[in-house]
């Protein structure tokens, strides 16, 4: 049996920062905009559910830690 985590965490980024990071790492197979938008909508729905700990990934590494 696999261990289960104590917390469910969702790291969120503003779209502009997500696109910037995707460009910097030269994403070889980027999702089409429609897929990114659908995933973002689903993540926001999960974030509002209260079942996840939502962390702003735009913050510094130290703040996120």
C-alpha positions as CSV (number, residue, x, y, z in Angstrom):
1,X,0.0,0.0,0.0
2,X,1.4,3.4,-0.9
3,X,1.6,6.2,1.7
4,X,-0.9,9.0,1.3
5,X,0.2,12.6,1.7
6,X,-1.0,14.7,4.6
7,X,-1.9,17.6,2.4
8,X,-3.0,18.3,-1.2
9,X,-1.2,21.3,-2.6
10,X,-1.9,23.4,-5.7
11,X,0.7,25.8,-6.8
12,X,-0.8,28.6,-8.9
13,X,0.8,31.1,-11.3
14,X,-0.5,34.1,-13.1
15,X,-0.9,33.3,-16.8
16,X,1.7,35.8,-18.0
17,X,4.3,34.2,-15.6
18,X,3.4,30.7,-16.7
19,X,3.8,31.7,-20.4
20,X,7.1,33.4,-19.6
21,X,8.5,30.3,-17.8
22,X,7.3,28.1,-20.7
23,X,9.2,30.3,-23.1
24,X,12.4,30.3,-20.9
25,X,12.5,26.5,-20.6
26,X,11.7,26.2,-24.4
27,X,8.8,23.9,-23.8
28,X,9.0,21.3,-26.7
29,X,5.4,20.3,-26.7
30,X,3.3,23.2,-25.3
31,X,-0.4,22.6,-24.8
32,X,-2.7,24.5,-27.1
33,X,-4.3,27.6,-25.5
34,X,-7.7,25.9,-25.2
35,X,-6.2,23.0,-23.1
36,X,-4.4,25.5,-20.8
37,X,-7.5,27.5,-20.3
38,X,-9.6,24.3,-19.5
39,X,-6.9,23.1,-17.0
40,X,-6.7,26.6,-15.4
41,X,-10.5,26.6,-15.0
42,X,-10.4,23.1,-13.4
43,X,-7.6,24.2,-11.0
44,X,-9.5,27.3,-10.0
45,X,-12.6,25.2,-9.3
46,X,-10.4,22.8,-7.1
47,X,-8.9,25.8,-5.3
48,X,-12.4,27.1,-4.4
49,X,-13.4,23.6,-3.1
50,X,-11.3,24.1,0.0
51,X,-9.8,20.6,-0.4
52,X,-6.4,21.9,-1.4
53,X,-3.8,24.1,0.1
54,X,-3.3,26.8,-2.5
55,X,0.1,28.4,-2.8
56,X,1.0,31.4,-4.9
57,X,3.9,30.2,-7.0
58,X,4.7,33.8,-8.1
59,X,6.2,34.3,-4.7
60,X,9.9,33.8,-3.9
61,X,11.2,30.3,-3.3
62,X,11.7,31.1,0.4
63,X,8.1,32.3,0.7
64,X,6.8,29.2,-1.0
65,X,8.8,26.9,1.2
